[in-house]
Amino acid sequence: MTSRLSDYEICYVLNGEAKQFIQRDTQMNDADAWYYATLHSGVGLYYGGCDAADKAAMLRRHAQRRGLADVKWRGLE
C-alpha cells in the first residue's frame, strides 16, 4: 500500500519576520510542521540525549530559543 502525497502550507515567524513555504508529505501534524520549519528557516535540528516522547518538545524549545515562533500549517486542496 502506498501513501498519497499531499501539499501543505507551513507558515512561521523567524525573528519577527513572517515566512511561508509549501511542503509535500503523506501526512502533517504540528510536530512535523515544526520539524520542517526548523529546516526551512536554517535554525537547524538539535539531537540531544532524550527519549522519543520528548523529541517534539525538545525540537520546539531549541527552535524557539533561536527565534522561530508561531508555526502553523494547513492542507492545500
N, C-alpha and C positions, 0 to 999 in steps of 0.2 A: 504494500500500500504506500503510495507516495502522497506527501502533503503538498497542498496547493500554496504557492507563494502569493502573498498579498502585499500591497503598498501601504505604508504607514507614514504619516507626517509626524515628526518629532520636533517640538519647539522647546527652547530653553533660553535662559539668560546667563551670560558669561560676563562677569564684572560689569554688570549694568547694561550690557548690550544684548538685545534680542536676536536670536538666531533660529533658523529652522532648516530642516532637510528632510528628504524622503528616504526611508529605509525599507527594503524589501525583505520579508521574512515569512515563515509559515505561521507565526503567531506573534503576539506582542502583549506585554504586561508592563507594569510600572518598573519593575526591576530591569527588564530588557531595555526599556526606554532610557533609563539612567545609564546603563552599560553603553549603549550606542552613543548617547550624548557625551560621555567622557571620551570616547574615541574620536568623535567628530570635532569636539572642542579642542583637542590636544591636551586636555588635562591629564590623560593617561590613567592607567589602572594601577592599583596597589595590590600586591599579592603578599599579604602577611599571613602569619600563622593563625588561622581561625577555622572553625568548622563550617560546613556548608550552610547551616541555618543563619550564620552571622554574615555571610558574604555580601548579601544585598545591602544590609545596614552599613557594613564597613565601606563598601564602594560609595554609598551616598555620603557618608561623613568625609571621606577622602575628597570627593568631588566638591562638596560644599566648602571645605577649607581652602580650596583653590579657586573659588569664585563662581562655581556652577550652581545654578538655582532654578527653581520653577520649571522642572522638566515635565512636560505634558505631551501626550500623544493622542492620535486619533486615526482610525482606519480610513482609507480612501477607497471609494467605490469605483 
